[in-house]
Amino acid sequence: MMTKIILIAAALVFSGSALAGDAAAGKGKAKVCAACHGEGGAGMSAMQDFPKLAGQYNDYIVRALKDYQSGARKNPVMAAQVKDLKAADIADLAAFFSSQQALAGK
């Protein structure tokens, strides 16, 4: 029984790390996001209605993108942007945006 628990725990740990995103890959994938969310997700003063993504928690970004894909979050622009993203794309984008410095007051 103990061996089974250890194997399950190890599988969970390693499966989570397999989904760890690549921030460098995410940087390239995030270029289209800059139109609304600013360079590096830092936001743009002229686009106050779009959230800043820089410095957000990785898991928050993953959840938000998955929710836009599933329709749990409603936004026609975001739904169109994320509809073809794979799990690796989402992980890469989350890794990139969460690694960026959030700029205060911008």
C-alpha positions as CSV (number, residue, x, y, z in Angstrom):
1,M,0.0,0.0,0.0
2,M,2.8,2.4,0.9
3,T,4.6,1.7,-2.4
4,K,1.4,2.5,-4.3
5,I,1.1,5.9,-2.5
6,I,4.7,6.7,-3.2
7,L,4.3,5.9,-6.9
8,I,1.2,8.0,-7.2
9,A,2.9,10.9,-5.4
10,A,5.9,10.6,-7.7
11,A,3.7,10.5,-10.7
12,L,1.9,13.7,-9.6
13,V,5.2,15.5,-9.0
14,F,6.7,14.5,-12.3
15,S,3.5,15.2,-14.3
16,G,3.3,18.7,-12.9
17,S,6.9,19.4,-13.9
18,A,6.2,18.1,-17.4
19,L,3.7,20.9,-17.7
20,A,6.2,23.6,-16.6
21,G,6.3,26.2,-19.2
22,D,9.3,27.7,-21.1
23,A,9.4,31.4,-20.6
24,A,11.6,31.9,-23.6
25,A,9.2,30.1,-25.8
26,G,6.3,32.0,-24.2
27,K,8.0,35.3,-25.1
28,G,7.6,34.5,-28.8
29,K,4.1,33.3,-28.4
30,A,3.1,36.4,-26.4
31,K,3.9,38.9,-29.2
32,V,0.3,38.9,-30.3
33,C,-0.8,39.6,-26.7
34,A,1.1,42.9,-26.7
35,A,-1.5,44.6,-28.9
36,C,-3.9,44.7,-25.9
37,H,-1.8,43.8,-22.8
38,G,1.4,45.8,-23.7
39,E,5.0,44.7,-24.2
40,G,5.7,41.8,-21.8
41,G,2.2,42.1,-20.4
42,A,3.0,45.3,-18.6
43,G,-0.1,47.0,-19.7
44,M,-0.6,50.3,-21.7
45,S,-2.0,53.5,-20.3
46,A,-4.1,54.0,-23.5
47,M,-5.7,50.5,-23.0
48,Q,-7.0,50.7,-19.4
49,D,-9.6,48.1,-20.0
50,F,-7.1,45.3,-20.6
51,P,-5.4,43.7,-17.6
52,K,-1.7,43.7,-16.9
53,L,-0.3,40.2,-17.2
54,A,3.2,40.9,-16.1
55,G,3.9,39.5,-12.6
56,Q,0.6,37.6,-12.4
57,Y,0.8,34.2,-10.7
58,N,1.6,31.3,-13.1
59,D,-1.4,29.2,-12.1
60,Y,-3.8,32.2,-12.4
61,I,-2.8,32.8,-16.0
62,V,-3.1,29.0,-16.8
63,R,-6.6,28.9,-15.2
64,A,-7.7,32.1,-17.0
65,L,-6.6,30.9,-20.4
66,K,-8.2,27.5,-19.9
67,D,-11.4,29.2,-18.7
68,Y,-11.5,31.3,-21.9
69,Q,-11.0,28.1,-23.9
70,S,-13.8,26.3,-22.2
71,G,-16.2,29.2,-22.1
72,A,-16.2,29.4,-18.3
73,R,-14.9,33.0,-18.8
74,K,-16.8,35.0,-21.4
75,N,-14.9,37.3,-23.7
76,P,-15.2,36.9,-27.5
77,V,-11.8,38.4,-28.2
78,M,-10.0,36.2,-25.7
79,A,-12.0,33.1,-26.8
80,A,-10.8,33.6,-30.3
81,Q,-7.2,34.1,-29.2
82,V,-6.9,31.0,-27.1
83,K,-9.1,28.5,-29.0
84,D,-6.2,26.8,-30.7
85,L,-3.7,26.9,-27.9
86,K,-2.3,23.6,-26.7
87,A,-1.4,22.9,-23.1
88,A,2.2,23.6,-23.8
89,D,1.4,27.0,-25.3
90,I,-0.6,27.9,-22.2
91,A,2.2,26.8,-19.9
92,D,4.8,28.8,-21.9
93,L,2.7,31.9,-21.9
94,A,2.1,31.6,-18.2
95,A,5.8,31.0,-17.5
96,F,6.6,34.1,-19.6
97,F,4.1,36.5,-18.1
98,S,4.6,35.4,-14.5
99,S,8.4,35.9,-14.9
100,Q,8.0,39.5,-16.0
101,Q,8.4,42.5,-13.6
102,A,5.1,44.1,-12.9
103,L,5.5,47.9,-13.3
104,A,3.6,49.9,-10.7
105,G,1.6,52.9,-12.0
106,K,1.7,52.0,-15.6
